Amino acid sequence: MRGGNPAAPDGDGAPLFRLLGPVRVGLPGAPAARPGPPLQQAVLSVLLLRRRRPVTVAELVASVWGDDVPASAAGNLRTYTWALRTLLEPGRGAREPARILLGDERGYVLRTPEESVDAWRFEQQAEAARQARERGDTAAEHTLLADALALWSGEALAGVPGPFAEEERARLTALRTTARKRHTVCALRLGLHHTVIPELTALTREFPLDEELRALHMRALHGCGRQAEAFTVFADTHRILGEELGVAPCPELTALHARLLAHDPPPLAPDRPRAPARPQDRTGATDQAERALATAKRVLTEGAERGVVPVLAITGPGGAGKTALAARIADLVADRFPDGRLFADLRTWSPVPADPGPVLAHLLHALEVPAARIPADPDQRAALYRSVLAVRRVLVVLEGARTAAQVTPLLPGTPGSAVLLTTRSRVLAPALPAATHIELTAHPRAADPSRGEGADAPGADEPGADEPDADTPGHEHLPPELARAARRLTHRGAGPLSVDALADVLGTGRAHAAGIAEALVDAGVLDTPAAGTYRLPIRP
């Protein structure tokens, strides 16, 4: 795959892409229109959401068709990319090289300005809102989130098929929900209670078991003098939780109800206090980053001299900056790996870890092994992979690793190459031979609507400790059921607990509790020090 043409559109006259709703493409001087049939939209969505990163043919096929790949997939893909090129550059001559959608027999990359994709703009606006929140500027955060949410026109990637679209739809929807919650929190802090009642009514209908939303709804109604309706929300919450989960409202919501009955609404739980940044704080953060880079360079480049394949694992919760640090490290050591780097996304967001078999096939394709030579058996694929790498010096970058069983088949077999991986699991690095790990913690700042980060929760003796807020730390990226379980376990200081004890805390069956616990371990919310035992991570 070629590196791309730097003459891609700079924004003026570039197509505009809408992904936050039905997929549409707008060309200069023409109304936005659907870019072809659903599978063609799926191809376009993959290329756009990979954000200018090259996508191999194998990745596109897997992203669009998943496990149900038709025999005609490669031909269909060529047809779709040809149609997209024609759509995006209608005036391009037959012999004129493409400037937007570039590619060859190995894969494709779509070059388009960031401002031309609504999903990218949404995440940029959410990031700007987080920065405003960090500064303590609630009015600016409120405005930025309103602008970000206005970009949506329905369900993200509506009607687009394929596993990639399904995962991205879930991810973007979760970011939108977090932004909607933060927007209502800002409105309440600004005294704009009446403006958010319609939104909170819709949100509580959409997420009827979310007690944080129920608390915000009660506050908004009470702030508008609609006390009876606020108490009705609490009564409905009590009924729904009892019918659906067999539990009563959490203590925080019950306490809020009591305060409202006494006409004494407590203040919203405060965001993390923001002291002006001190020079020594910035210096400390810089020193820590430089130490991490120095460690990474030493570990990854001295492996051949020590006769080993080094493995560097960057661990930390979602939003801690693992991917950004990995990118810096890969650039730093690029000259030591003249045969380039291999990249595999191991799908952190999927409920099931990516199987190493298809990942090996993807890596072998990237190493230019013909498809006909790639064995069907995963063990044979691993052997061929190691054989091909034996005469090369490459950096293998694995994003979102989950288990040692998932990673081990992807390790090169001979010195000269190295592995850089990111993971949320604290137990992965110790399970891998020759692995060194760099641990990142969540940023010490308020929650980031675009990344699912959160401020530290107030302690039991701090103001607002008994208040449900929309920003339980580190839980924004979770589905509602897991977020609720994480909140309960965090508030109760759970651990170490057996599966039976967890089932009691969560008010569910043993098998369901075990499934929730394993999902929370994958998300970095719980540790599992021994089989069948779970606890909250021990923080330094």
Secondary structure as UniProt FT lines:
FT   TURN            6..7
FT   TURN            12..13
FT   STRAND          16..18
FT   STRAND          24..26
FT   TURN            28..29
FT   HELIX           38..49
FT   TURN            50..52
FT   STRAND          55..56
FT   HELIX           57..65
FT   TURN            66..67
FT   TURN            71..72
FT   HELIX           73..88
FT   TURN            90..91
FT   TURN            94..95
FT   STRAND          101..103
FT   STRAND          107..110
FT   HELIX           114..116
FT   HELIX           118..135
FT   HELIX           138..149
FT   TURN            150..151
FT   TURN            156..157
FT   HELIX           163..189
FT   TURN            190..191
FT   HELIX           193..206
FT   TURN            208..209
FT   HELIX           211..223
FT   TURN            224..225
FT   HELIX           227..244
FT   HELIX           251..261
FT   TURN            262..263
FT   HELIX           279..301
FT   HELIX           303..306
FT   STRAND          311..315
FT   TURN            318..319
FT   HELIX           322..332
FT   HELIX           334..336
FT   TURN            338..339
FT   STRAND          341..345
FT   TURN            348..349
FT   HELIX           356..366
FT   TURN            367..368
FT   HELIX           371..373
FT   HELIX           378..389
FT   TURN            390..391
FT   STRAND          395..401
FT   HELIX           404..407
FT   HELIX           408..410
FT   TURN            415..416
FT   STRAND          418..423
FT   HELIX           429..431
FT   TURN            433..434
FT   STRAND          435..439
FT   TURN            449..452
FT   TURN            460..461
FT   TURN            463..466
FT   TURN            473..474
FT   TURN            476..477
FT   HELIX           480..492
FT   STRAND          497..498
FT   HELIX           499..506
FT   HELIX           510..522
FT   TURN            523..524
FT   STRAND          527..530
FT   TURN            531..532
FT   STRAND          533..535
//
